[in-house]
Amino acid sequence: RIFEPKAGAPPLPLTLHGTNFQIRVWDALLRIPPGALATYGDVAAAVGAPRAARAVGAAIGRNPVSWLVPCHRVILANGYLHNYEWGLARKAALIGWEAARGEERRSAAA
């Protein structure tokens, strides 16, 4: 269900503990589709705090389940990768894998 979600499948239930702001940030991360990227500023705007990109970064850094709440989809405004619990090489690999899976799905649908 995590790596091959089926269309219409119910979401995986998660119970996370954090501040209200952290929970809002983690919820926003769950709304970034696989294969898509967002900046820290994009996430800040999505949670109603457009000037809080650094606070978003701090909340992302406190994500207790980064394999379920996809913090790897967040990049710097200049397009560079920045900080990831398991290293930038793994972050790049996850982004590439999701992008390739998106291409496969689009090709299969055509």
C-alpha positions in Angstrom: 0.0 0.0 0.0 2.9 2.3 0.6 4.9 1.8 -2.6 2.2 0.7 -5.0 -1.0 2.4 -3.9 -4.1 1.3 -5.8 -6.6 3.9 -7.1 -9.5 4.3 -4.7 -7.7 2.4 -1.9 -8.4 3.8 1.6 -5.5 5.8 3.0 -3.2 4.1 5.5 -4.3 5.2 9.0 -1.6 7.1 10.9 -1.6 8.5 14.4 1.2 11.0 14.8 2.1 13.1 17.8 3.5 16.6 17.5 2.7 20.2 17.8 -0.3 21.5 15.9 2.1 23.1 13.4 4.0 19.9 12.9 0.8 17.9 12.3 -0.3 20.5 9.7 3.0 20.2 7.9 3.0 16.4 7.9 -0.6 16.5 6.6 0.5 18.8 3.8 3.4 16.4 2.9 0.8 13.6 2.6 -1.0 15.7 0.0 2.1 16.0 -2.3 1.4 13.4 -5.0 4.1 10.7 -5.8 6.4 12.0 -8.4 5.7 15.7 -7.6 7.9 18.0 -5.6 7.2 21.1 -3.5 9.4 23.7 -1.9 9.6 24.5 1.8 7.8 27.7 0.9 5.1 25.8 -1.0 4.4 23.7 2.1 4.5 26.8 4.3 1.8 28.5 2.1 -0.2 25.2 2.1 -0.4 25.3 5.9 -1.3 29.0 6.1 2.1 30.3 7.2 3.7 31.6 4.0 6.6 33.2 5.8 7.5 30.1 7.8 9.6 28.0 5.4 12.3 27.5 8.0 9.7 26.4 10.6 8.4 23.9 7.9 12.0 22.6 7.6 12.2 22.1 11.3 8.8 20.3 11.4 9.9 18.1 8.5 13.1 17.3 10.4 10.9 16.0 13.3 8.8 13.7 11.0 8.9 10.4 13.0 7.9 8.2 10.0 9.6 9.7 6.9 9.0 6.5 5.0 5.2 7.0 5.3 5.0 10.8 5.4 7.0 11.7 2.3 9.4 14.5 3.3 11.7 13.5 0.5 9.3 15.4 -1.9 10.3 18.7 -0.4 13.2 20.6 -2.0 14.7 24.1 -1.8 13.3 27.0 -3.8 16.4 26.8 -6.1 15.6 23.2 -7.0 18.4 21.7 -4.9 17.9 18.8 -2.5 18.4 19.6 1.2 18.6 17.5 4.3 17.1 14.0 4.5 17.3 11.6 7.4 18.9 8.9 5.3 21.1 11.1 3.1 20.7 13.1 -0.1 21.6 10.1 -2.3 18.6 8.2 -1.0 16.4 11.3 -1.3 17.4 11.6 -4.9 16.8 7.9 -5.5 13.3 8.1 -4.0 12.5 11.2 -6.1 13.8 9.4 -9.3 12.0 6.2 -8.5 8.6 8.0 -8.0 9.2 10.1 -11.2 9.9 6.9 -13.2 6.8 5.1 -11.7 4.7 8.1 -12.8 6.1 7.9 -16.3 5.3 4.1 -16.4 1.7 4.8 -15.3 1.3 7.5 -17.9 2.6 5.3 -20.6 0.4 2.4 -19.6 -2.6 4.7 -19.6 -1.9 6.1 -23.1 
